[in-house]
Amino acid sequence: MTASSFRSHAAELLKFCRERGYNDHVALLWDLARHSGRRRFAVWDFREGRAMHLFVAGHGSGCAASHVRSARARVSDEAGSHLSSVGHALVAERYVGRYGVAYRLDGLDETNASLRRRCVVLHGWRYTTRLPIWPAATVGSWGCPVLSVRDMVTLDAVLRQERHVVLWAYMQ
């Protein structure tokens, strides 16, 4: 996957961010239509017009069991669905928890308004692969966007320098 596949979504997201007063330097794009074993999570630099980083990212598996591999995302914002949600989310406060550094997410759309209540957060997980493993799938989560621990360290360094960053999860 090339960063150019994110370009049209980034242009749309930049407009969204500027209209609402969010960060117009950096944003996060998560293409849930792509196979989970591929790089599909971009840290986008609006000023440079390119991806600063591309990561593999697990999505909600829809299963209460842990370590379930899930290639293709299904989405829901329902509590207990264990699925990821589409829509724009504000990357909120940073904390250190069970999975290390994590960021709470506040849904900005009807399709993801329950993110905080569902405890869907952006975090690293030791079972998420760092390198693409397609056609194999990476391990799913309970709805959270999950990166490898190493990639989360990279993303954390970016997010600690920025405020009001938007994450856009989409399937089109």
N, C-alpha and C positions, 0 to 999 in steps of 0.2 A: 504494500500500500504506500502510496506517495502522499505527501502533504497536500498536493494539489487537489486531492479528492475532498479535502476539508474546506477549500477556498470559498466555494459558493455559500456554504453554511456560515463561514466566518464573516462574510460580508453582511449577511442577514443578521447575525448576532451583534456585529458592531453597531448596526442601526438600532437594534433593541437596547443595547447598553447606553448609547448616547441619548436616546429618547427618555430613558428612565434614570439617568444619572449614575449608572454603574461604571465600573472600570472600563476604560476604552483603550487600555494598553495591552492587557493580558486577559484571556478567557480560556475556558476549558470546553472542548467539544468531545462528545462521546457518541459514536455511531453504533447504536444498538442493532442496526440491520446487518452489520458485519459479523462474521464468525468470531467467537470468543478467542480462538487460538491465533488470531491476527492482531496486528497493532491497529487499534481503533479508538484510542483515547489521545487527543492532541492537546498540548499546551500551546495555544496560539498567541503569537505576538502580532498585534494589529499594526504596530508601527512598521515592522519589517515585512508584514504580509506573508508570514510563513510560520510553520510549526517550529517551536523551539525544541519540543520533545514529542515523540510518539511512543505510546505504551500499549502493551497488552492489558486488558482490563476485564475482570470477571463481572458478571451481572447476576441478578437474582435468579436462583435455580428453580424457584417455585416449589421447593421441597424442604421440609423441616430437618431432614438429615444433613449432616455436615459432609464436606468433601465430595459433593455430587458434581460431576462434570456436566456442563451445560453449554452446548455449541450455539444455539439460536435463542435469542431473548424473546420472551413473552413479557408483556407489561401489565401492571395494575398498580393502583394506589390504595388498594384495600388492605387494611390491617390483617396480618396473618397470611397474606398471599405468598410471601417470600419471593416476590417479583420486584424488579426495578420499575421505576416510573419514568415516563418521558416528560419533557418540559424543561423550562428554565428554573434554575435553583441558584440561590445566593450561597456562596461558600461562606459560612459563618465562623463561629469561634473555633479556635484550635484547642485541642486538649490531648493529654496522654492517657490512654485507657488500655483496655485489655489487648488491643492489637497494636499498641504503640501510638505514634502520632496519628491523630485523626482530626477531621473537620466536620462539624455539624452542618447540615444542609437545610435551608429553608426554601420550600417549593414556592415558586412565583406564579404558577399556572394552576388551573383547575385539575389538570391531569397529574399533578404532583403535590397538591396542597398538604398532604398528610406526611411528608417526608420526616419532619421533626418528630411528630407524634409516633411514627412507626420506628423511630431510632435508626433511620437510614442515614449513614454517614460515609464520608470519603475516607478510606483507610488502606493501609498496606496489610498484606496477609502472607505468611510464609508459604502457603500452598499455591499462591498465584504465581504463574510463570513470568519470568522477565522477558524471555525470548519468544518469538512466535513459534507455535507448535502445530499449526494447521497441517493436516486435517484433524488432529486431535483437538479437543476442547480444553479450556482451562477450567479450574474449579469455580463453581458458582458460589454466590453468597446468599444472604437472606434479603436481598434487595439493594445492598450497598454497591457502589462502584468500588472495586477492590483492585489494587495494583500490587506488584511484587513489593517486598519490603524495600529493596534497593531503589526501585522507581519512586516509591513514596518519599524516600529521603530527598531525591531530586526535586519532586514536586513541592515538598515542604519548603525547600530553600527558595523556590519561586514565590509561593504563597505568603511566606513571612515578609516578603518585600512589597507586597501588593495589598490593597484593600478593595472591598466591594467587587470581588471577582465572581463572575457568573459561570456556572456549569450548565451547558445545554446538552441534554440527552435526547436523541432523536432516532427515528426509524425510517426516514424517507431519503 
